[in-house]
Amino acid sequence: MAEPAISSSAQISPGRVQREQFAGRWIFIMAAIGSAVGLGNIWRFPYIAYENGGGAFVIPYLVALLSAGIPLLFFDYAIGHRFRGSPPLAFRRLHKSTEALGWFQVMVCVIIGIYYAAIIGWAISYTWFSVSEAWGDDPNGFFFGQYLNMAEDVTPTLQIVPGVFWPMLAVWILLLIILGMGVRRGIAMASIIGIPVLVVMFLVLVVIALTLDGAASGLEALFTPNWEALTHPGVWVAAYGQIFFSLSVGFGIMITYSSYLKRRTNLTGSGLVVGFSNSGFEVLAGIGVFSALGFMAQASGVGITDVVDAGIGLAFIAFPALISEAPGGLGPLIGVLFFGSLVFAGFTSLVSILEVVISAVKDKTGLSRWTVVLTVGTACAIASLLLLGTTTGLPMLDTTDAFTNNVGIVGGALVSVIIVAWIVRRLRPMVDHLNAVSSFRLGPVYKVLIAVVMPVVLGYMVIAYLIERVQEGYGGYPDWYVNTFGWGMMAMLLVVAVVLSFVPWARHSALHVEDNPNLTDDEDEASELEGAQR
């Protein structure tokens, strides 16, 4: 039976308190875009598109966006908004046996937050380095040697690198202040300020890049279609992977953010805006990055294939080299715009990542926001500074990033769609909820995408990655290192998630005191009874 339409005039139930809320739908959209538009949009998409068919990649990319990205976005919105909680609370209200899944997503966010702050700290340093082009004639040696002071041995050490430590500390202090200020005054304001600044900075960067000699050859390399690539399954997998990793789905962010929405909010309409805005920024990033790489290739007298790179190599080695070659004194300006864009894109994403953790602990314990921020947030900051602010931080970042993204996020999303669609069979109520509050209505096709297509796509992605890691190891690191900080870390997250799911909910926790007008009286009573029994 379809869920009854939701009344906008509902009152808070007696004895209950209202959950924090965004001031309006467009504030939520800005926050969601701030989360989705991150480092991967700038340094991953252009390379993935170039390597997988160039202009022809647009076809699998759009197919992946419409068949996986936006449907998963709706899926997270439905869970977060209907059950009004962070992942543990939302899954707990969905079904009492699924709380551990929510805690697993929280623990994934803990790991990502710990290393994400390091990259933002690097970007802050390089924004300043750009003014004087401090890397000189050897950006590679400067980054790994002078800046990171990278140790030859990967064995973790507490040897702090001051140039990395202090920018990271600044990131954590600002982050905890924003999270402590709450949803409206902290998270919303960070997004309202950060996203427009990011867009303006990157637009200026793109305009400058397009005026450089060789920009046309860079764009030609990016957009010239290789139609034969569409016959390769790996290209389609790459498209689904890019969409999945760039939309912030599958690890609790959109569940948490949608729990802060008002009772009657156009969820699917908001999802379409977020999805296409994210993809639009990725295309813009591709234009800016490849225009600049085209100039670099021409200035160096080499082909575009010799300068194209992705991730850390693009940001901290290729772009500094490009900045040094820029004509007319444009180098420092290009550097400030590029690395400044990384700072804003990364920081708004980091806010959303850590909010999942803060919201989850706050929901479970009933403690005040500031208390949770100062305890849990500070603990995450200390771990981040001691693990990533050292001479062995880069291998730690590289390994944990690979496993949390390809195993943690993808695996968590795979389990969640299987559980909701096939085990507890709550997909239909989720669709009914989306249709009750949204302008763009969903039907049988959406259910097939979530229940059939998603398990196949996500299952293929995670199984293929696991097989590759078992056969090849990772990054050339010693087996003990990968087993500890890759496989061992994932096992630890799973164990911690299960343990946390057995910890009783405090009597003044969100489960017991926060109002949830989206649930029927029977559902609410059942949730309370389950909570009392536990």
QUITA-V634700 format. One line per field, one symbol per residue. ss: DSSP state (H for helix, E for strand, C for the rest). A space follows every 50 residues. Layout:
ss=???
This chain:
ss=CCCCCCCCCCCCCCCCECCCCCCCHHHHHHHHHHHHCCHHHHHCHHHHHH HCCHHHHHHHHHHHHHHHHHHHHHHHHHHHHHHCCCHHHHHHHHCHHHHH HHHHHHHHHHHHHHHHHHHHHHHHHHHHHHHHCCCCCCHHHHHHHHHCCC CCCCCCCCCECHHHHHHHHHHHHHHHHHHHCHHHHHHHHHHHHHHHHHHH HHHHHHHHHHCCCCHHHHHHHHHCCCHHHHHCHHHHHHHHHHHHHHCCCC CCHHHHHHCCCCCCCCHHHHHHHHHHHHHHHHHHHHHHHHHHHHHHHHHH CCCHHHCCCCHHHHHHHHHHHHHHHCCCCCHHHHHHHHHHHHHHHHHHHH HHHHHHHHHHHHHHHCCCHHHHHHHHHHHHHHHHHHHHCECCHHHHHHHH HHHHHHHHHHHHHHHHHHHHHHHCCCHHHHHHHHHHHCCCCCCHHHHHHH HHHHHHHHHHHHHHHHHHHHHHCCCCCCHHHHHHHHHHHHHHHHHHHHHH HHCCCCCCCHHHHECCCCCCHHHHHHHHHHHHHC
